[in-house]
């Protein structure tokens, strides 16, 4: 607003709304990405735990250590 209470002519409010919508969408995508990465991380922990408890995997690791 200018000093007389009218909208300023140098500002494009449609452009500002587009900017806000784009910023909101990027925040949504960032949150989705973080959630997916946390999900992947938890699944990797489970996978490694299963492998550590697998007797066939343990014997393969022991054989590999003996060769080294």
C-alpha positions, 0 to 999 in steps of 0.5 A: 500500500502507498501512503494514500492506502492504494495498492502499489503499482510496482508490485505484481500481486499475482507474481507474489501469490505464485511465489508463495505457492511455489515456496509452499510446494517446495516445502511440501516436497522437502517434507515428503523427501525427508519422510521417504528418507527416514522410511528408507533408513529404517528399512535399511536398519531392518535389512542389516539386522536380518542379515546379521542374524542370518546363519548363511550370511555369517558363515559367508562373512567368516569365510571372507575373513579367513581369505583376507 
